[in-house]
Structure formats: structure tokens, C-alpha cells
Amino acid sequence: MEKKYKTSAKRREIVRRSEFKRLYGITKDDFDEMLKGQEYKCKICGLRSSELKRTFHLDHCHDTLKIRGILCPSCNTGLGLFRDNIEVLKSAVKYLEEN
């Protein structure tokens, strides 16, 4: 069972590396350097990589594919659920402040 887990984890890492290169033109080393520049923290909430159960996500603009930063899974999902819409996010902040 342990061997199968290691194989699937290794496969996921290989796929992840090829996706970085194919979609965004960066290598895993580039990603690691960006993460180092962010002090190994999510660019939004500041959660450290050591506090995560899952890996960081490479956040990008869905229209231009321009890389914006590296985020924890929760922040990356949150932006996606808000459709990267600044006005909706501002409205959410206002809602939280008022309640």
C-alpha cells in the first residue's frame, strides 16, 4: 500500500511540473523561487507552507494566464468562487464589516 502511495504522489508531482511549463512557461524551480520570495507563505492570508495539508497553488489571471502569485488552496478557491471579480469581493468585505 505504501509503495502505491509513493508512486501516485510521484506521478502527481511529474504532472504538476509539466503543467507549470506547458501552461505558464515556468519550471518547478521557478515556482520554488517565487515561493521563497513570498517567504513560503500564501500571498493573501500569510499561511505558511508548513501549516498546509495540501500544496500551494499557482494563481493566475484566467484571461491572460499571467501569474499573480502563489496562494494556499483556500485563498485560491475563494478567488475562483468570487470569479476574480473585485466588485463582488468588495461587496463581501462590506457585508462582513456590517455583520
Beta strands, then each sheet from edge to edge (+ up, - down):
strand 1: 57-60
strand 2: 67-71
sheet 1: 1+ 2-
end
